[in-house]
């Protein structure tokens, strides 16, 4: 394997890698703004210039210095190279570039949403001057409304052109351009167009400074107060890797988590902003038994006991049909199936309706927007099939109920972000005993004999299987609101009620181990992709007590 040396450290590399890529792969920092692994290389920011020594084949391969500094992002790595990022020439360039970038920058960090995760701040501290020599009047650039979700603070922009290249190379929609020249240069949309493609929110993540901002997150929270929890897209079948950023039980934003095998560096706007139902005021938070007043203070204190007792009383001794939603995790589906099979070994299992919106759309950059709006249809079906019976789809389930015979009690699960109950399903239920587990109001809420409030995917742990058959685990980001519980925990509570034992606490890892005992589910032991564990970043700023 060829090797080069960066700041005295020998590093092996593969052909085709640039010096910057080699350094980053070995966790060596070379400052950069315009380079991004998912975009073309333009070498325009110039802060990554490094001093390079290379063997000269015309002089017996003796090591000689290349006279000028070279951009690390664009210079191919070569065997025997010696690279210096901390030499006097290289550091002088870094200081100069930072000084140029800050000449017209407003330095409004105290009111900037990017403060705390801004590479301009970081590099100014590490590579910049301690004081500015610029005394002239700064050029002021306007704020621009680029589209329904994104604002541009032009005077913060450092013209790295990442956003422009994204709309040209990844989405192919070309809404953004570079306007003007020199100090008056700025980013803008083409006349008559808006930045509103299905992946537009990614330009916010791409921006290394506080120029492109999320209207929804603007002035909502300081980033250093946010806790970041790795998760999986719970709205579509793509299985995109995301980070849920929250504070004190409130989710503030969703950002993509890099996974080159699934979503690379991007997520769609529907994933980025489609989670708001989690904190919707209409969210159902209390269990309810038909005929009992849910507003009675005594009933509120005993809500879960009354509801679980009523659910078991209505289902025990009957033939049961269970509709398991594709919005649930595999562990939820497994515990619910165990519950109904424990009550009725001949229980009918069915997969809930799978929403489809249009067709899959693949962008020039390779990202695919999925038409199937359910995260785990394949995982739920896989789990239910392990119980050995034929699994009905939603249509066949409805036809079974409409036939007039069959089950006397029905367990329904929803957890969809929007309405999912059809008039025909409501009519097919007839006078059967109905237990409903759901998150949002629907037309069955008053009809159900027992209603149990469920937790959304951000409020529980579990596993989703995406459209490509990839099993991916996700962690709980926030606590369930009020009286809500995960479907798996509800099932465990009801199972404990069957024999009067103490309910178990749901644990996703232990559940997967139990599931894997079944030969049909052994993949849950060694084929589930877990989120990478990242080491905490410690500040190199010296702290002193006052």
N, C-alpha and C positions, 0 to 999 in steps of 0.2 A: 504494500500500500504506500502511495506517495505521501510525503510528509513536508510540512513547512513549520516554521517557528514564528510564534507571535509573542512578543514581549518575553522572550526567553523560554517559552513553553513549546515543546514539540507536539504537533498535532497531526494525526493522520486524516486523510480526506479522500473523497471519491472524485473521479474526473467529472468536470462540469460545474463543480461548486465554486462560488466566488469566495474571496477572502472573508467577506462579512459573514457568509453562511457558515464557513468553517469556524469562525470565532464564536458565533452564536451557538453552534452545535456543541461547543465545549464550554459554554457559559462564560465566555469572555466578552465583555461589553465593548463594542465600538459604537459611538453615538451615531444615530441615523434618524432622519425624518421621512424622506421621500420613499425609501425602500419598504416594500411589503411583500411577503412571500407569495401572495395571491395576485400580484399585479406586475406589469412590465417594469423593467429597470430603466430609470431616466437619469439618475445621478445628478439631480438638479440642486439638492440642498447643500452639498459640498462639505458637510460637517464630518463625513466619514472618511475624508482624505487621510491616507496613512503613508508612512515612509517605507519603501520597499527596497530590499537588496535582493538581487537574483544572480544565479550563476551565469556567467557570460561564455557561451560556447566558442566565441572567437578569441577568448583569452584563457584557454585551458580550464574553462568552467570556474574561474575564480569569482568569488562573490564581489559584486560591484553594486554601488548604490544607483538606483534610477534617479536621474536629476530632479524630476518633479514629483510632487506628491500625487498619489493615485487614489481614485475613489474605490473604497473597499467593496462597495456593493456591485461594482461593474467589472472589477479586475479579476480574471480567473486565477484561482489558486494553482500554483505550479510547484513541482517537487524541488526542494532545496531553497525555496524562498525564505527570507528572513524579514519579518514585518514588525514595524515599531509603531504603536499607536500613542506612545507616551514620550516620544523623542521631542526635542525642542521645536523642530519644524512642525511636527504633527500637532502638538499642543498649542503652538502659536496660531495655527489655522483654526483649531477649535475655538479658541478665544475670539478670533476675528469674526468667524461666522456667527457666534452667539451675539457679538456686539452689533453686527449688521441686522440680525433678526429683531433685536430689541430696540433699534433706533426709533421705529414708529409704532412699536407695540405699546398699548395703553398701560400695561402693567397693572391691570385691575383685578389681580388675583383674589382680593377679599370678597368680590361679588361674582366671581366667575365659577360656573358650575363644574368646570374641569379641574379646579384647584384640588390638589391631592392626587391626581392621576394624570398630570400634564407633563409631558416630556420636555417642554420648554422650561418649566420650573426645575425639573430634575437636572437637565443639562446646564442650566444657568448656574445651579449650585455646584455641579461637579466640574464643569469645563469653562464657565464664563468668568468675567471680571468681577471683582468685588464692588466696583462702583462704575457708573456710566460716565463716559466722557462727552456724551451728546447733550448740548445745551440749547440747540435750535428748537423751533416749534415743530411738534409732531404732525404728520399728515393724518387727518381724520378720515376714516372710511365709514360709510353708512351701514346700519343694520338692514338686513334684507330678509323678507319672508319668501323662502324658496318653494314652499309647498304646504300641504295640510299639516305636516308633522315636524318640519325642520326650519330652524332659524339660522341665519348666517350673520355672525358678528365679524364683519370684514376687517376691522382694524386689528383683530387678533390673528388673522390668517398669516401663515408663513409661506404660502404658495408652494406647498409640497406637491400639489396636484394629485394626491391620492384619490380624492373624491371624483375628480374629472375622469381619471383613468378607470375608476370603478364603473361609472355609468357607461363608459365606452366598451370596456373589455369583459365585464362580468354580466351586467344586465343588458347591454346592447341598446339601451334607450337613449343615451347621449343627451340628457337634459342639461348637463353642466358644461361650462366653457371657461377659458381664461380670457378675460377682457382687459384691454389696456396694455401698457408697457412700463417698465421701470418701476419707480416708486408708486405709480398710480395703478399698477396691475392688481386685478381682483378676480375672484370667482363669481360667476353669475349664472343664471339660467338663460337659455335662449329665449328671445321675445315670443310671448304667446304660449310658453310652455311652463309647466310646474314639475317640480321633483316629486312625483307621486307614483313611481313604479312599485311593484310588489316587494322589492328588496331595498327600498330607499333608505330605511333606517340604518343600514350598515355604514353609510357615510359618516354617521355620528361616531361610531366605534373607530373608524379609520382615521378620523381627524386627530392628529397628535397634540393639538392645542385646543383651546376653548372656542374655536371659530364656528363649528357646526354643532348646534345644540338641539336637544330633544324638547319640543314644546311641552310635552306631558311631564317631563322631569324638571323643567326649569324652576329654579329656586325652591325645590321641594325638600332637599336634604343634602347635607355635606357628605361627601363620599366616604370620609374616614369614620363616619358613624354607621355605615352600612355593613352588614354581615353578608358574605357571599357563600351561597350553598349550591353545590353542583346538582343539576337536575336534568330531566329529559323533557322534550316538548310533549305536553299533555293535550294538544289540540289537533294534531294531524298525525298521519301514519309515517311521517318521515323519520321520526326518532332523533330530531336535531338535538345536539348537546347544548345546554344552556346553563347560565348561572342566574339564580334567583337572588336579587339583592334586596335586603329587608332590614328593618330596624323596629324593635319593640312590637313584633307581631304584624307589622304592616309591610307589604311588598311595595317597593317604589319603582323598580325597573327590572327588565329582563335583558340580559346580554348574551351573545353567542359564546360558546366554549369550543375552542378549536378541537376538531376531530377530523383528520384528513380522510377517514374511511366513511364518514357519514355526511356531515354538512360543511366540511372544510372550515372556513372562517366565518361563515355567514348564517343568518337566519332570516326568515320572511317577516314582513311587517305584521301579519296576522298572529304570529307567535310572539313578536315583540310587544304588541299592544293588545292582544286578545284575551288577556288574563283578568281583566277588570271585574268580571263577575264574582271573583273570589271575595271581594270587599263590597259587593253590591248590597244596597240597603234592603233589597227584597229577599236576600239569602235566608233560607229556612234554618233556624237555629235550635228549635225546641221539638222534642218528640211529642206526638199527639195521638190520643186514642179517641176514635169517633164516639161521641156521646159524653165525653168529659170536657169540662171547660178548661182550655189551656191557660187561661188568665187567672185561674184560681191559685192563690199563693201556695196553698197546701199541695195542690196538684203539681205545681212547678217544682217543689222540693222532691216529689216522688215521681217525677216525670219518666225517667228511664226505667225505674222498676215497674211502674204501671204499664208502660209500653211493651217492655220485654215479656212481662207476664201475659199481657193480652195477646201478643204475637204468638207465643208458644201455645197458649190455650186454644187459639183459633186454628193453628196448623197441625197440632198433634192429633194423631188418629185419622188423618185425611190423606188423600192422594194429592201430591203437591206438584205444581209446575213452577219453575224458576226461570226468569228472564235476566241473564247476566249481561250487564252493559259492557261494550267494548271500550268504555272510558275508564274502566277499573284496571288496577294492577293485577298481575298474575296471582299474587298472594291473596288478594281480595277474592278473586274468583274461586280459588282453591278452598278457602275457608267457607265460603257461602255454599259451594257444592257439597262439602263435608256436612254442613248443617242440614241441608234438605235431604241428603241421603241418610243421615242419622235418624231423621223423623220418618222418612218414607224411602225405603230402599229402591222403590220403583219410580221415584220422582223423575219428572221430565225436565231436562236441561235444555236451555235455548240461548243462543247468542242474540243480544239486543240489536236494534237497528243500527246499521253502519252508515252515517251520513256521507254522501258523495256530492261534491260541488264541481261540476264541469269535468275537465280532464287534466291530467298531469301536464305541467309546463316546465320545460327545461330551458334555462337561460344559456347564452353563449359561454359564460364562465363555467358551466357544468352543474350549477345548483338546480335542483328540481323542486318545484312547488307542487306538493301533493294534493290531489283532488279529494282523497279520502280523509275525512275530518274525524278520525278516531285513532287514538294512539296505540291501541292494543287489541284489535280484533283478532289477530292471529294468535296472540298469546292467550287470550281468554278461550278461544276455541281449542287450542292445544291442551290447556288445563282441563277443560270440561270433557274432552275426548278421553282423557286418561281414566275417567270413571267408567268407561266401557260401554256407554250407551250412544245411540245416534243423537247428534246435536242438531236441534232444529234451528232454522233461521227465524228472523222476526216474523216473516210472512206466514211460515208454517205454524209458528207458535200461536199467532192470532187465529188462523184457521182452525186449530185444535180447540181453542176456547170457543169459537163461534159455532162449532159443531154441536154444542149443547151437552156433550158428555165430558168424560175425562176428569181433570183435577177439580177438587172441591175448594182448594186454597191456592193462592198465587203469591209468589214472592217476586217483586219487580224492583230493579235497580236502574237508576238514571245517571246522574252526575254529568249530564250534558250541559254545556254553557248556554244553550238556548232550548226552546220548546221542542219536545220530542214525542209527546203523547198524541196519537191520532184519535179522531172521533171513532173510527172503526175499532181500535183497541179498547177504548172505553166502553163501547157497546158490547164487545165480545166478552168482557169480564162478567156480565150478568150480575147475579147475586152472590158470587163467590166471595170467600173471605180473602181480603187483599192486604198484604204487607208491602209498603212502599219505602224504599231507601233512596233519598234524593237530596239535592242541594238547592235547587231553584224551584219557585212556584210553578205548578202545572195543573192541568185540568183534572188530574187524578188525586190531587192533594186532599180535597174534601171527600172524595169517593172512598179513599182508602180507609180500611178499618183501623189500621195502625200505620202511622207515619213516623219514620226514624230519620233524623237529619244526618247526612253523611258529610265526610270531609273531602275536600278537593285534593288533587294530586300534590299540590304544594304543601298540604298539611299532613302528609303521610309519606312513608317510605314504600318502595315496591319495585317492580320490574315491568317494563314494557317491551314488547316484541314489535319491531318496526316492519315496514313493507318488504324489506329485504331479509327478514327472518333473523335479525340481529337482536339478541336479548341484552337489554341495558338496564342496570339498576339506577335508581335515583333516591335521594335522601330527602327527609322531611325538612322543609325550610322554616315554616312557622307552625305554631301550635294551632290546632283546630279551634274555630271560633265557638264561644259559648258552650252549648251542649252537643256539638257535632262530634262524631267519631268516624274513624275509617270503617269501611264495610267489613274488613277483616276483624276489627275489634268488636263490631256489632255481632258478627257471626260467633266469635269466641264467647261473648256474653250470653248469647242464646244457647250455645252448646253447653255452657256451664249450668244454665237454668234447667236443662233436660234432666240432669242427675243431681242437682243441688250442690255442685262443687263450687269452689272459688274460681272466678273467671281468670284466665291467663291474660298476661299483657302481650299484645301483638309485637312480634319482633320479625322483621322481614328476613334477616339472615337465617334465623332459626327455622322460619317457615320454609325457606328454599331448601334447607337441609332435610326437612321432613318430606317435602315434595319429591326430592331426588331419590327417595327410597323406592318410589315407583319406577320401574324400568322405562316407562314412556316419558318420564320427566327427569331423567338423570342429567339432562343438559343444564338443569338449574344449579347443579353443583359445580361444574367446571366450564360452562360456556357463557356464563353471564358476565358481561363487560362492566366492570366497576369504574367509577370516576377516579382519575389519577389524584393521588395525594400530593399536594404541593407544599413545600416547606414554607413556613412563614417568613416574610421579608422583614428583616430588622433594619432599622434606620442607622445610618452611619453618622448622624448628627449627634454631637456631644451634648448631653443633658446635664445641667447643673442645678443644684438646689438654691433657691433664693432665700 
